[in-house]
Amino acid sequence: MSSTLIVAHGDLDGITSAALLAEQLGIESEDLNVVFTQPFLVDKIVIPDEVEKVYVVDIAINNRDPAMTHKFIADLGSRLARWYDHHEGWSDGVDNRFIIKPVKANAILLSEFFDRRVTDAIVADTREGELSPTGQLIERAIKSDMSNDTIREWAVKLLMGDETYRAPLKAAEQAYQLVENETYRLSHGYMVDGNICYSPGDKNVGKVAYIDATESNHAYDLTQLLLAGQKLATFAVVKTLNPVTSEEMITVATKSKTNLVELFGLPSGAPFRVTLPVERLEEVLRKLEAV
């Protein structure tokens, strides 16, 4: 096992950041040691004793339990080499090992120039522009099975230049068609402003589009479902299940200038997309309607 471990968020930006960092560190594809997580699951990460240096990329501070993040940092101690992140909320408790800047994608922090990989990371995080064929391949492959970190590792290695992994990623991508079909089905069940169903063909007809997608048990593309909701209303709200813990959650997204982090009093997160515990659903809907 490599003495260096990279901890990364499991989306395209986190995957790209891991690839760029591995290149900077001179790590070869066959020696890559990477684990994927989310901000509210860092307490589940087990760092083997033989790991001497840990690098973290695209992991925000836990906006529901900041103490969890700080404990993770404390437990790493001197083994934490660098932590790169682009989300809000890092006002306290960091030192010069932390590279925190509010840029559009975390990959920007790890690249001296914008190659296609960095551009794809920006598109994936902002939903502005179009992904390259490789970016599309990776997005569709990882969304074919959100619980499969092996697919994410293949993607990191492909972005490091190892073309060996393009074929298995293409095989994973083929399974995405089922996910796409379920996303399309769900998108036609949005409730707009509480009581009327509209199809995604309607445009800007309301303030809040809401759907309970828990019945599908992760078999859909959450980002695409949110985008479908934003065609109907200013805010899209999806009730979903966390793919790791099966905990009920709600995700809110908007293309408006409303800062969702500030609106819901969160210590961190992306201003245009946040995830909250399901217990706050009524509060969320009330606040969005009042904007």
VMD Tcl script that draws the C-alpha trace (Angstrom):
set ca {
  {0.00 0.00 0.00}
  {1.19 3.51 -0.85}
  {2.22 5.65 2.12}
  {0.19 8.51 0.60}
  {-3.62 8.51 0.69}
  {-5.95 10.88 -1.19}
  {-9.42 11.44 0.26}
  {-11.77 12.84 -2.38}
  {-15.38 13.76 -2.97}
  {-16.98 11.28 -5.33}
  {-18.27 13.66 -8.02}
  {-16.50 14.66 -11.22}
  {-14.84 17.66 -9.56}
  {-13.49 15.53 -6.71}
  {-12.36 12.82 -9.12}
  {-10.60 15.39 -11.30}
  {-8.97 17.01 -8.26}
  {-7.66 13.61 -7.15}
  {-6.17 12.98 -10.60}
  {-4.48 16.39 -10.76}
  {-3.10 16.00 -7.25}
  {-1.77 12.50 -7.94}
  {0.07 13.88 -10.97}
  {1.55 16.70 -8.88}
  {2.74 14.19 -6.30}
  {4.31 11.98 -8.96}
  {2.02 9.05 -8.18}
  {1.65 6.47 -10.94}
  {-1.72 4.99 -11.81}
  {-0.82 1.56 -10.42}
  {0.25 3.10 -7.10}
  {-2.85 5.25 -6.61}
  {-4.36 5.04 -3.10}
  {-7.66 6.95 -2.98}
  {-10.88 6.77 -0.99}
  {-14.09 8.65 -1.71}
  {-16.44 10.18 0.82}
  {-18.84 13.02 1.58}
  {-18.56 15.80 4.20}
  {-20.96 14.10 6.61}
  {-19.23 10.71 6.37}
  {-15.61 11.60 7.17}
  {-16.00 9.90 10.55}
  {-16.38 6.59 8.69}
  {-12.96 6.81 7.02}
  {-10.34 4.40 8.36}
  {-6.76 5.53 7.76}
  {-4.32 2.57 7.87}
  {-1.35 2.98 10.18}
  {1.11 2.66 7.30}
  {-0.26 5.81 5.63}
  {2.16 8.65 6.33}
  {0.53 11.51 4.39}
  {-3.14 12.28 3.74}
  {-4.37 14.76 1.15}
  {-8.04 15.81 1.06}
  {-9.72 17.29 -2.01}
  {-13.20 18.78 -2.55}
  {-14.50 17.87 0.92}
  {-16.42 20.72 2.56}
  {-16.80 21.18 6.28}
  {-19.83 19.23 7.51}
  {-22.57 21.88 7.59}
  {-24.72 19.80 9.94}
  {-21.96 18.81 12.33}
  {-18.78 20.93 11.95}
  {-17.34 19.20 15.02}
  {-17.16 15.97 12.99}
  {-14.87 17.63 10.46}
  {-12.65 19.16 13.14}
  {-12.35 15.81 14.93}
  {-11.33 14.16 11.66}
  {-8.67 16.83 11.22}
  {-7.47 16.41 14.81}
  {-7.31 12.62 14.43}
  {-5.18 12.96 11.29}
  {-2.78 15.21 13.16}
  {0.57 15.64 11.44}
  {-0.37 13.09 8.77}
  {-2.61 15.68 7.09}
  {-0.46 17.22 4.37}
  {-2.96 19.40 2.47}
  {-6.70 20.01 2.33}
  {-8.07 21.63 -0.82}
  {-11.66 22.88 -0.86}
  {-13.76 25.54 -2.60}
  {-16.90 25.62 -0.45}
  {-18.00 28.25 2.03}
  {-17.74 27.80 5.79}
  {-14.02 27.54 6.57}
  {-13.78 30.59 8.82}
  {-12.20 28.92 11.85}
  {-9.87 26.12 12.82}
  {-7.65 25.89 9.74}
  {-3.95 26.50 9.20}
  {-1.55 26.82 6.27}
  {-2.17 23.21 5.25}
  {-5.63 24.27 4.07}
  {-6.01 25.74 0.58}
  {-9.53 27.17 0.71}
  {-10.76 29.52 -2.02}
  {-14.33 30.23 -3.26}
  {-13.80 29.23 -6.89}
  {-16.24 27.53 -9.25}
  {-14.65 24.09 -8.96}
  {-12.12 22.53 -6.65}
  {-9.98 21.36 -9.58}
  {-9.02 24.99 -10.22}
  {-7.00 24.94 -7.00}
  {-4.84 22.12 -8.34}
  {-4.09 23.31 -11.85}
  {-1.86 26.07 -13.19}
  {-3.85 26.17 -16.43}
  {-7.35 25.21 -17.52}
  {-7.08 22.01 -19.51}
  {-10.18 20.07 -20.57}
  {-10.26 18.19 -17.27}
  {-10.53 21.40 -15.24}
  {-13.14 22.79 -17.63}
  {-15.20 19.63 -17.19}
  {-14.97 19.97 -13.40}
  {-16.32 23.52 -13.66}
  {-19.16 22.43 -15.94}
  {-20.04 19.55 -13.62}
  {-20.15 21.77 -10.53}
  {-21.91 24.79 -12.06}
  {-24.01 23.09 -14.77}
  {-22.92 25.83 -17.15}
  {-21.60 24.68 -20.50}
  {-21.11 21.19 -21.89}
  {-18.90 18.32 -20.80}
  {-16.31 16.83 -23.11}
  {-16.88 13.25 -24.30}
  {-14.58 11.99 -21.54}
  {-16.37 14.13 -18.95}
  {-19.72 12.77 -20.10}
  {-18.37 9.22 -19.99}
  {-17.22 9.60 -16.39}
  {-20.38 11.34 -15.20}
  {-22.63 8.72 -16.70}
  {-20.44 5.84 -15.51}
  {-20.33 6.94 -11.86}
  {-24.06 7.69 -11.87}
  {-24.83 4.20 -13.14}
  {-24.02 2.94 -9.64}
  {-23.51 5.67 -7.05}
  {-22.31 3.19 -4.41}
  {-19.50 1.77 -6.56}
  {-16.21 3.51 -5.72}
  {-14.29 1.21 -8.05}
  {-15.83 3.10 -10.97}
  {-14.61 6.36 -9.44}
  {-11.10 4.96 -9.09}
  {-11.15 3.92 -12.75}
  {-12.14 7.49 -13.62}
  {-9.24 8.98 -11.64}
  {-6.81 6.70 -13.42}
  {-8.27 7.53 -16.83}
  {-7.85 11.24 -16.11}
  {-4.24 10.51 -15.14}
  {-3.77 9.23 -18.69}
  {-4.23 5.50 -18.20}
  {-6.44 4.55 -21.17}
  {-6.75 1.00 -19.84}
  {-9.77 2.15 -17.87}
  {-11.79 3.69 -20.70}
  {-13.29 0.34 -21.70}
  {-14.66 -0.61 -18.23}
  {-16.01 2.92 -17.85}
  {-17.84 2.57 -21.15}
  {-19.32 -0.71 -19.93}
  {-20.50 1.05 -16.75}
  {-21.88 3.91 -18.85}
  {-24.20 1.52 -20.69}
  {-26.02 0.79 -17.43}
  {-26.77 4.50 -17.07}
  {-29.62 4.20 -19.57}
  {-31.83 2.66 -16.87}
  {-30.96 5.55 -14.55}
  {-31.79 8.04 -17.29}
  {-35.15 6.41 -17.93}
  {-36.09 6.54 -14.26}
  {-35.00 10.17 -14.01}
  {-37.25 11.03 -16.95}
  {-40.19 9.19 -15.35}
  {-39.72 10.96 -12.02}
  {-39.35 14.38 -13.64}
  {-42.98 14.19 -14.78}
  {-44.19 13.90 -11.19}
  {-43.14 17.31 -9.86}
  {-45.64 19.24 -7.76}
  {-45.37 22.96 -8.43}
  {-46.30 25.39 -5.65}
  {-47.95 22.67 -3.64}
  {-50.80 21.32 -5.66}
  {-50.33 21.16 -9.43}
  {-48.36 18.65 -11.48}
  {-46.51 19.91 -14.52}
  {-44.28 18.22 -17.06}
  {-40.72 19.48 -17.71}
  {-41.98 20.83 -21.02}
  {-43.58 23.70 -19.13}
  {-41.24 26.59 -18.37}
  {-40.94 28.80 -15.30}
  {-44.46 28.24 -14.10}
  {-43.88 28.47 -10.36}
  {-41.69 29.26 -7.42}
  {-41.09 25.81 -5.87}
  {-41.08 22.45 -7.67}
  {-41.11 19.49 -5.25}
  {-40.90 15.74 -5.65}
  {-40.49 12.78 -3.30}
  {-38.02 10.46 -5.05}
  {-37.37 8.09 -2.13}
  {-39.33 5.28 -3.78}
  {-36.73 4.99 -6.53}
  {-33.96 4.18 -4.04}
  {-31.10 6.02 -5.83}
  {-31.93 4.64 -9.30}
  {-31.99 8.10 -10.89}
  {-29.71 11.04 -11.63}
  {-30.30 13.59 -8.87}
  {-28.58 16.43 -10.72}
  {-30.67 15.92 -13.85}
  {-33.83 15.60 -11.75}
  {-33.04 18.92 -10.05}
  {-32.40 20.55 -13.42}
  {-35.79 19.33 -14.61}
  {-37.38 20.93 -11.55}
  {-35.60 24.21 -12.22}
  {-37.24 24.35 -15.64}
  {-40.57 24.42 -13.82}
  {-39.82 26.77 -10.95}
  {-37.24 29.02 -9.35}
  {-36.39 26.37 -6.76}
  {-36.27 22.58 -7.15}
  {-36.63 20.44 -4.03}
  {-36.11 16.67 -4.06}
  {-36.70 14.35 -1.14}
  {-34.24 11.51 -1.49}
  {-32.31 8.79 0.31}
  {-28.62 9.05 1.05}
  {-26.99 6.33 -1.10}
  {-24.65 5.30 1.73}
  {-26.73 5.60 4.91}
  {-30.28 5.40 3.39}
  {-31.14 8.42 5.55}
  {-33.97 10.57 4.20}
  {-32.71 13.98 3.05}
  {-33.80 16.93 0.94}
  {-31.75 18.63 -1.72}
  {-32.55 22.16 -2.90}
  {-31.18 23.75 -6.07}
  {-31.69 27.04 -7.86}
  {-30.34 29.04 -10.78}
  {-31.47 32.29 -9.15}
  {-29.20 34.63 -7.19}
  {-30.62 33.40 -3.88}
  {-27.81 32.14 -1.63}
  {-29.20 28.90 -0.21}
  {-26.41 28.61 2.35}
  {-27.39 31.96 3.86}
  {-31.13 31.36 3.49}
  {-31.01 28.20 5.58}
  {-28.35 29.37 8.02}
  {-25.78 26.75 7.03}
  {-22.11 27.11 7.96}
  {-20.93 25.79 4.59}
  {-21.97 24.54 1.17}
  {-22.52 25.66 -2.41}
  {-24.84 28.70 -2.55}
  {-26.88 27.23 -5.43}
  {-27.34 23.67 -4.10}
  {-27.63 22.40 -0.53}
  {-28.67 19.20 1.22}
  {-30.57 19.29 4.49}
  {-32.12 16.79 6.92}
  {-35.68 15.83 6.05}
  {-36.91 17.25 9.36}
  {-36.45 20.73 7.87}
  {-38.71 20.11 4.86}
  {-41.64 22.26 6.00}
  {-39.28 25.07 6.99}
  {-37.50 24.83 3.65}
  {-40.69 25.04 1.63}
  {-41.94 27.95 3.74}
  {-38.71 29.93 3.34}
  {-38.51 29.31 -0.41}
  {-42.10 30.42 -0.92}
  {-41.33 33.62 1.02}
  {-38.27 34.57 -1.06}
}
mol new
graphics top color blue
foreach p $ca { graphics top sphere $p radius 0.5 }
foreach p [lrange $ca 0 end-1] q [lrange $ca 1 end] { graphics top cylinder $p $q radius 0.2 }
display resetview
